């Protein structure tokens, strides 16, 4: 009786294990082809990829890193623009609750790396952030999106 139970258990294991292994490999391979939010957090993106997109709002909610980009312009609130010209650029807004970033002053021509989340440009977002209304209007008309910085590092500064 013990031998027959042992052989029955062995037979069941022999039949089930290949199916379980196949299911696990199928799940892991299908998951690896799908981007995850972690992948987006590591995305190093050229700003032109965002503002030149057919629909820049497809980037809304994504975490991006703009590495070694040139500050194209700044404004009185301490926020700044990256891009090629006044029609092809992204507004970068520093969070109000981060004293370290608030103390950073960018200058036109500085080279910076920015990690940020993409948001839709709107009057509502201007009232909820440190973005000036005029800057947010420019963001609405240029790309329709702006960035709220999570981290900024200055690689090269034009000021001494």
C-alpha positions in Angstrom: 0.0 0.0 0.0 2.8 2.4 0.9 4.6 1.6 -2.4 1.5 2.3 -4.5 0.9 5.7 -2.7 4.6 6.6 -3.3 4.4 5.7 -7.0 1.1 7.6 -7.3 2.7 10.7 -5.8 5.8 10.3 -7.9 3.6 10.0 -11.0 1.6 13.1 -10.2 4.8 15.1 -9.5 6.3 13.9 -12.8 3.2 15.0 -14.7 2.7 18.3 -13.0 6.2 19.7 -12.7 6.9 20.3 -16.4 3.6 22.2 -16.7 4.4 24.4 -13.7 7.9 25.1 -15.1 6.4 26.0 -18.5 3.8 28.3 -16.9 6.5 30.1 -14.8 8.7 30.6 -17.9 5.8 31.9 -19.9 4.8 34.3 -17.2 8.4 35.6 -16.8 9.0 36.0 -20.5 5.7 37.8 -21.1 6.4 40.1 -18.2 9.9 40.9 -19.4 8.5 42.2 -22.7 6.2 44.7 -21.0 7.6 47.9 -19.7 7.1 48.5 -16.1 6.9 51.7 -14.1 10.4 51.0 -12.8 11.6 51.0 -16.5 10.0 54.5 -16.9 11.7 55.8 -13.8 15.1 55.0 -15.4 14.2 56.4 -18.8 16.9 58.8 -19.9 15.2 61.0 -22.5 16.2 63.8 -24.8 13.8 66.7 -24.2 13.1 66.8 -27.9 11.6 63.3 -27.7 8.9 64.8 -25.5 8.2 68.2 -27.1 8.5 66.9 -30.6 6.2 63.9 -30.0 3.0 63.8 -32.1 1.1 63.9 -28.8 3.4 65.0 -25.9 0.6 64.3 -23.4 1.4 60.6 -23.9 4.3 61.3 -21.5 2.1 62.5 -18.7 2.7 60.6 -15.5 6.0 59.2 -16.6 9.2 59.6 -14.7 12.0 60.7 -16.9 15.6 61.8 -16.6 17.0 64.5 -18.9 20.8 64.0 -18.8 23.2 66.8 -19.5 20.7 69.2 -21.0 21.3 73.0 -21.5 19.2 75.5 -19.6 17.6 77.5 -22.4 16.0 80.2 -20.2 15.1 80.9 -16.5 12.3 82.9 -14.8 11.9 84.9 -11.7 10.4 82.0 -9.7 13.6 80.0 -10.1 12.1 77.6 -12.6 13.8 77.1 -15.9 13.4 75.8 -19.5 15.4 73.2 -21.3 15.2 72.8 -25.1 16.4 74.3 -28.3 14.3 77.5 -28.6 11.2 79.3 -27.3 8.9 77.0 -29.4 10.7 73.8 -28.6 11.3 73.5 -24.9 10.1 72.1 -21.6 9.4 74.0 -18.4 11.0 72.5 -15.4 9.3 73.4 -12.1 11.1 73.0 -8.8 8.9 71.7 -6.0 8.0 74.3 -3.4 8.5 71.9 -0.4 12.2 71.1 -1.2 14.5 73.8 0.3 17.6 72.3 -1.4 16.1 72.6 -4.9 14.6 76.0 -4.0 18.1 77.3 -3.2 19.5 76.1 -6.5 19.7 78.9 -9.1 20.0 77.9 -12.7 21.4 80.3 -15.3 21.0 80.3 -19.1 23.7 78.0 -20.5 24.1 75.8 -17.4 24.3 72.1 -18.1 22.0 70.1 -15.8 20.6 66.6 -15.2 16.9 66.6 -14.2 14.8 63.7 -12.9 11.2 64.6 -13.1 7.6 63.6 -13.6 5.8 64.8 -16.7 2.5 66.7 -16.0 -0.1 68.4 -18.3 0.3 72.1 -18.5 -2.8 73.9 -17.3 -4.0 76.9 -15.3 -4.9 74.5 -12.5 -1.3 73.2 -12.3 0.0 76.8 -12.3 -2.0 77.4 -9.2 -0.8 74.2 -7.5 2.9 74.6 -8.2 5.5 77.4 -8.1 5.1 77.9 -11.9 4.4 81.4 -12.9 1.1 81.7 -14.9 3.0 83.2 -17.9 5.5 80.3 -17.9 2.6 77.8 -17.7 0.9 79.5 -20.6 4.1 79.2 -22.6 4.3 75.5 -21.7 0.6 75.0 -22.8 1.3 76.6 -26.2 4.7 74.9 -26.8 4.3 71.3 -25.8 1.3 71.1 -23.5 3.3 69.5 -20.8 5.8 70.5 -18.1 8.1 68.7 -15.6 8.0 68.7 -11.8 11.6 68.1 -10.8 12.4 65.3 -8.3 16.1 65.8 -8.5 18.4 68.4 -10.2 22.2 68.3 -10.5 24.2 71.0 -12.1 26.9 69.4 -14.3 28.4 72.7 -15.5 27.6 76.2 -14.5 28.0 79.4 -16.5 28.5 81.4 -13.2 31.6 81.4 -11.1 
